[in-house]
Amino acid sequence: MNAPAAPEPRAEDRPARLTVGVVGAGRVGPALAASLRLAGHRPVAVSAVSDASRRRAAALLPDVPVVEPARVLALADLVLLTVPDDALPGLVEGLAGTGAVRPGQLIVHTSGRYGARVLDPARRAGALPLALHPAMTFTGTAVDVQRLAGCSFGVTAPEELRLAAEALVIEMGGEPEWIAEEARPLYHAALALGANHLVTLVAQSMELLRTAGVAAPDRMLGPLLGAALDNALRSGDAALTGPVARGDAGTVAAHVAELRKHAPGTVAGYLAMARTTADRALAHGLLKPELAQDLLGVLAADPAADTTGPADTTGPDDGPRGDDR
């Protein structure tokens, strides 16, 4: 069952037109500020250190001055702290400790790992703390602003600020999803498992296809991966196909032998994902128990083991099966 949609914030709960500042012009901050500008808010200051961050700020927030972080807080009603996770606690403590935080100021961070508690130093200084994490991958270009339309945001805030936090997300075109403070690390791990590891898997797959002589791996993978993702989102484990779910131990052994020969760095990841796939396929009745023993034997092999090739382990190649796509 789908979760109920977040209630539309009442007019009195919507944030007034705000001046917006960005501390940390990585890929996320300028895009969010540009989106807030489209909603009628006014970006007034951004801090940026590297040449790349300055270019991003100039592209997405033209005419917005680049200043020191303390100056950003002095100018803005709403401050976006868009820095790496590990830098966030120290930044908040430093800004609060130097008196840069003003009472009534909205202080927003975009870290998936942390909830609102990491902003406690700013809250003690009178700020209003919000954790708004867009569940999206960012490029640092204008396309990010478009991608925010319909993007889910993990929202964590004090209960009295919940409606204001959700209103800001909706103004950016996003969909607020409430995440409890204690659930933030698990929430973020789930997103990293799905999105970050997907990039690694796809990149490895394209490299292997090039090695196999495929001229356009992206064109080959695009329809396949798009269908697999759509099926997985619709059906979960019921969408599993391929040699592991079928229990084709010989095919999997051939895969492992070829990977050891051409891309040994991928073997450990292949075996780990195949074991997990086998476990899930067994649990959901997709992998027949009588076929699982040989398969799990192949998957229990040492990733660093040497091999003389697949000839003595594989069965006959009977071609693609109807349930393989």
SULZIFEN-V565002 format. One record per helix or strand of 2 or more residues. SS is the DSSP state (H for helix, E for strand). FROM is the first residue (numbers start at 1). TO is the last residue. If there is no record, write none. Layout:
# SULZIFEN-V565002
<<SS	FROM	TO> <SS	FROM	TO>>
This chain:
# SULZIFEN-V565002
<<H	11	13> <E	19	23> <H	29	38> <E	42	47> <H	51	60> <E	65	66> <H	69	75> <E	78	81> <H	85	97> <E	106	109> <H	117	124> <E	128	134> <H	143	147> <E	152	157> <H	159	171> <E	175	178> <H	181	211> <H	217	239> <H	243	246> <H	249	262> <H	264	283> <H	289	299> <H	322	324>>
